[in-house]
Amino acid sequence: MAFIPHTDADVAEMLAAIGVASIEQLFDEIPPSLRVHSLEGIPAALNEMQIGRLMSARAHADGRPLCFIGAGAYEHHIPAAVWAVATRGEFYSAYTPYQAEASQGTLQVIYEYQTMIASLTGMEVANASLYEGASALAEACLMAVRANRKSKSQRVLVPRSVHPHYRKVASTAALNQAVRFEEVPYSAAEGRTAVAALAAFDGQDITALVIQQPNFFGVLEDVDALTSWAQERGVFVIAVVNPTSLALLQPPGQWGAGGADIVVGEGQPLGVPLCSGGPYFGFMTTRMAHVRQMPGRIVGRTLDVSGRDGFTLTLQAREQHIRRARATSNICTNQGLLVTAATIYMSLMGPQGLARVASASHARTAELVAALTRVPGVRKLFPSPAFHESVVAFERPVAPVLQRLADRGILAGFDLAEHYPELGHALLVCATETKTSADIERFASALGDVMKSVRAA
């Protein structure tokens, strides 16, 4: 717990130094009608030992369930060194480097991060200033509208196989800026977007096409064919990728004949633990030709007067901070601590380590699907190749099954009923390198018991 060292005498001395009689006076701009004068629902104060016990009890109540959910947030092993370094004071308490006088250490970390992300995605330049993957997609759509000068329509094609939360956030963030999002259907037989589904847009002015790889169902899209369709028609390609998968899969910079134009994704798999919904961080890379349309913060390397390496913010107009109406984006933070953790994680893992994580995750998911589909009433829904997620179909509603498995300490997956009701009783499951054969067997055995009990009810 944080220790607050100020005594009553310290507080009185500070108030006297600034000429204020009480702490209350510091907030005199708040109207009396808005002030709360009592906290009836708040229990009496506890001492440090009591607070420690209370928080431990709260944490214990959460338990440590086996998690097979995935759906954009992934449980990977994080080497102890990652956060041991990231939480050092010089990283942990350093805030956003708004100006060029930010510490060289902070700037160098961001520069190294940009270099690694650009290499991983096969692109030429990266930024370091996005909140999370969903808003990164929204920023990419706005960037495509600015950068694709051949298109005037501001129409963006988004397949339904793209993460539903990403689609919703992108629409919320960009719709009021006259960007039109148009849905592209996926193949119910394969769980991915067929090029034939784009035929309806032939001959029309389209600004960009979004391609998620792997898509929300974990299925691998035919990215070369989709990218080629877009390139032949002057349509920008916005790739949404899982960074772990890129240790094995073709990078977006090599899709089709010329590669994607903009690449975004969620950086959480790179050393950021699952933590009650956040914080996460988004990443974005692009071609050098579009760098001036890229939102957010970019760090460059140069030489000082003595010939030594130096790092500084570059290609960034001050409108980002002081004239927001003329800015490419209103991003105001670069999620610096999480970027630092990701940089340390990627440095420790290296290309071979990332490939091992990706390979193990793929193998564990195949093992998981094989085990679950041995349970009567459960089958694999899509035959297409997948990465580390897959959809399984049940003979009955998923929600009651999930609740009974949760009671046994197993978070069994993501119920697709709300977002994809056309799939029937479908569950998205995921396994990473953190799951063992014993974990998978425990899940399959519990699922078998639950299915029997549900049938008997």
N, C-alpha and C positions, 0 to 999 in steps of 0.2 A: 504493500500500500504506500501511496505517497505520504510524506511527512511534511506537515505545514509548521514551520518553526516559529511563527510570529506569536509573541506573547501579547497580553493586553497592553503592556507598556510599549512594546514595539509599534502596535497599531496606533496608540495615542500619539506617539512621537511622529509617525508618518503623517497623521491627520493634521497635527500642528504645523508641520513643515509646509503643507500645501494650503493651510488656512481654512480648514474645514472642521466643524465641530464634531461631526459623527459620520459614520459610513452611510447612514440614511440620507444625508445631505448630498452624497455623490449621485443619488438617483432621484433628485428632486424634480427632474423633468417628467417623471412618470405621474400622471394624474392620480389623485387619491382614489378615484372611483375604480381604477384598475389594480389597486394594490390588494394583496391578500394579507389579512391581519392575523390569521391563525391557520394552523395546519392540523386540523382535527384528525385527519386520517393517517397522520404520520406518527409512528410510535416514538417513545422516549429515546434519547440518544444512547448509543452503545459505546463502550470503550473499544480500544483496538483489538484486544483479545476476543471480545464478544463478536465484533464485526468479522474477524477472521473465521471464527467457528460458523457464523451464519452463512458466509459466502461459500465455505467448504461444503456445508449441507446443501446449499442451492446447487452447486456443481455436481454433487453426488446424486441429487434427485434427477438430473438430466441423464445419468447413466452413460454408458459407452456402447450404444447400439451398433450393430453391423450396418453399414450404409451401402446400398446398391443403387442410389438414386441417379447421380450424374445430372443430365439435363442442363449442362452449362456450368456446373460447379463440381469440381472433381477432387477426390481425396487421394493425394499422392504422398509418398514418403518425402519428408523435408529434412535433409541432413542438419544435425544440430548446429553446425558452424554457420548456417545461413542467418538465423536470427540472433545468434551470439554476436555476430559482426554487425548485423543491421541495427541492433539495439544499443550499440555503443553511442555515447553521448553525441559525438560529432556527426553521426547520421540521424539518430533518433529524434533529436531536438532541433535539427536544422530545418528551416521551413523553405517554402518555394523560392527559388532564385529568380526574383522578378528582374533584377538589374544585373549589369555586367560585373558589379563588385562582389557578387556571390563567391563563396570560397572555391578555389581551384579544385579542391577535392570533390566537392559536390558536383561541380560541372564535369569533372573527368568521369565520375560514375555514370552520369547521364550520357555522356559521349560513348562510353564503353557499352552501355545498354543499347543505345541506338545502333551501334555497329553490329551487335549480336542479333538484334531483332531483324535488321535489314538482311543480314546473312541468312538467317533462318527462313525468312519469307522469300528470298531470292530477289529482293528489290534493291533500289539504289540509295534510298534515304528514309530515315525514320524520325518521328517526333517523340516526345515524352510527356504528353500533356492530355491524357484522356481519362475520364472518370471510370468507365468500365466498358465492356464489349458492346452493350446495347446502344449506349450513347455514341460510341465510336462509329457504329453503323450510321447513325443519324448524321454525324459530322461528315462521314464519307459521302453520303448522298448529297449534302449541301456542297461539298467540295467538287463533286462530279458536275454539278450544275454550273459551277464557276469555271471549271477547267475544260469541259467539253464544249468548245466554242462552235462546233458544227451543229449542235442541237439547240433549239430554242424552246422545246416543249416542256422541259422540267418534269418529264415522265420517267419514273423509275420502276422497272419490273422486279417484283419480289416473289419468288416461288413460295408456296405454302409450306414447303419443306424447310424453310428457314425458321429458326427459333421463334416461337410465337411472342415471347417477351421482347425480343429484338425488333420484330415487326411493329409491335405496339409502341415501343419507345421511339422508334424512328418516325412513325406517323405523328406521334404527339409532338416531337421536337421540331419536325420540319414541315408539317402540313400548313402551318400558318405563314410559311415563307413560300407558299404557292408550289411546293413540290407535290406532284401527284404520284401516289403509290398505286400500282396496278398488280393484282394478284395473278400468279401463274400456277395452274394446277400441277400436282404431282401424279405420277402413275401409281394407282392403288395396288397394282400387281407387284411393282418393284420397289416402291417407297422412295423414288427419286424423280427428278424432273427430266422428262424426255425432250429432246430438241424439237420434236414434232409439236409440243405444246406452245412453242414460240412462233409457230407459223402464222398465227392470227395477227402477229405484229409486223409481219413483213411489209416493207414499203412505207412504214410509219416513222415519224420522228420520235425516236426513243433516246433518252439521255444516258441511262445506265441500266445494267442488269446485275442483280445481286446473286452471287453463287456461294452457298455455304458448303464447306468441305472439311470433315464429314457433315452431312446435314443433321437436322434435329433428331432424326430417327437413328443416327449413327451410320447411315448408309453412305457409301462413296458415290458422289455424283460423277457423271461423265464430263469432267471439267474441260477437257480439250475440245470436245464437240460444242459445248455451250459457249466457251470462250471464242472459238472460231466463228460461230454464228454471230456473236456480238461484233467482233472485229471486222467482219465482212460488211457490216452495216453502219460502221462508225459509232457503235454503242460502247460506252465505257464499261469495263468489268470491275465490279467491286467484290472482292473475295472476303469471305468471313471464315476464319480458320481457327482450329485448335492448335496452339503452338506445339504441344507434345507430339501431335500426329505428324508434324513436319519433319521430325527426325527420321521418318520412314517414307512419307508420301512426297510426291512431286511438289516442289514449292510453287506458289502462285506465280512467281516471276517467270516460270517456264510453261505455264498453261497455254495451250494453243500455239499459234505461230509467234506471238509477241508477248505473251504473259498478261497478267491482270494489270489494271491501271492503278488501283488503290487496294490495299490489303489491310483489314482490321481484324480484331479479335479480342478475346478476354485473356488477360495475362495471369489470372489466378492459378492455373496449373503450375506456373513457374515459381514455386517456393512460397506461395501464400496459403495459409491454412484455411479450412472451412471454419467460419466464425459467425454463425447466426445471421447470415445474409450479407456479409461484407466486413471490411471494405475490399473492393476489387480494384483492378486498374485495366484500362483499355490500351491497346497499342495500334499504331497506324504506320504503314510504310507506303511509299509510292515511287514513281519514276522521278528522276531529277528534273525532267521537263515540267513537272507539275508542282515543284517544291514551293513555289511562291503562293500557291493556292492552299497549301497544307496549313491547317489550323494549329495553334498552340506553340509550344516551345521547342526550339531546335538548338542544340549545342554544336559548335564547330571547333576544330583544332587549328591553331595557327602557331607562329613563332614570335617570341618577344624580341626586343632589341639585342638581347644577348644570344639569340639563336636557340633558346630553349622552348620546348613545347608549352603552349598555353591554351586554355579553353575559355570560350566565351559564347554568350547567346548570339545567334546570328540569324539573318533573314527574317527578322521579326519586327514589324512596325510597332511603334509605341501606341498606336490605336488599340492594340490588344488590351491595354490597361486604362488609357485616359480618354479615348474617343471610341467608345464601344460600338456606336452605330456604324462605324466604318471598319470595324474589325472583321477578320475572316471567321472569328468565333469568339464567344464570350467565355471560353474556358479560363478558369482563374486558379487552377492548381494543377500540379503535375504528378500528384500521388507519389511524391518523391520517395517516401519510405518503402512503399511496395515495389517501386522500380528498383530501389537499392537491393531489396531482398531478391528480386528476380535476377539482377545482374550477378549477385553472389551465387545464386543457385545455378545459373547457366555456366558460370566460370568453374564451379566445382564439378558439375556433371560432364561438361564437354560434349562434343558430338556423339562419342561412343556411349556415354552414360545416358543421354537423352534417348538414343536409339534403343538401349536396353529397357528403359522405362516403357517406351512405346510398344516394343515387342512383347514385353511381359503383360502389359495391359490388354493388348489384342488377344494374347493366348488365354488369359484369365476369362475374358468375356466369352470366348468360344467355349471354354470349359463350363462356364456358368449356363449358357444357353443350352448346351447339351444336357446338363443336369436337370434344369427346369423342365425341359420338354419331355423328359422321361416320366414326369408326373402326369397322370391321366387328366385330361381336360385342359392341357397347356400345349401350345404349339408355337413355333416360330412363324412370324407373320410375313417377313420379307426375305426372299432368297438372295438378294443382292449382296455383294461384298460390303463389309462394315469394318469400323475401326474398334472402338472399345465401348460401344453401346449397341443395343439391339432391341427390337420390339417383339414381345411375346403376346399371344392372344389367349384369353381365357374363355371358358364356356359360360361364364356368369359374371356379374358386375365385379369390378376390381376393388372398389372402395372398401367393402366389408372384409375382403381378404387382406388388404393392406393393414386395416385396423387390427385384425387378429395377429398378424405377423409383428406389428409394432408392439403389441402386448408381450411378445416373446423376445423383444430386443432386436428386431430386424426391420430396418427401413428398406422396404423391398423394391422400391422403384417409383417412377413418376406416372401417375394415372393420366392417360391421354384423353379421357372422356370429355373434359371441358373444351379442349382445343381442337381435337380431332374426333368428333362423335361418329363420323362415317367409318372409323376403324373398328367400331364395336367395343368389346371389352378388351382393351389393349393396354399393355404396361410397358414402359420404357425402362430397361434395366442397364446397369453399368458395372463393370469391374475394372479395377486398376491393379498395378503391381502390389498394392497393399493387401490384397485378398489372397488367402491361402486356399488350398484344396479343402481343408477342414472347414473354412468359412463357407465355401460354396456348398459343401455337403450339408452343413447345418441349415442353410437357407432352403435347399431342395427338400430336405427331410421335413422341416417345419411346414413348407408349402404343401407337401403331400398330406400331412396331418390336417392342415386347415381345410384343404379341398374336400377331404373325406367328411369332416365335421359339417361343412357348409352343405354338402349334398344330403347329409342325414337330417339336417334341420328342416 
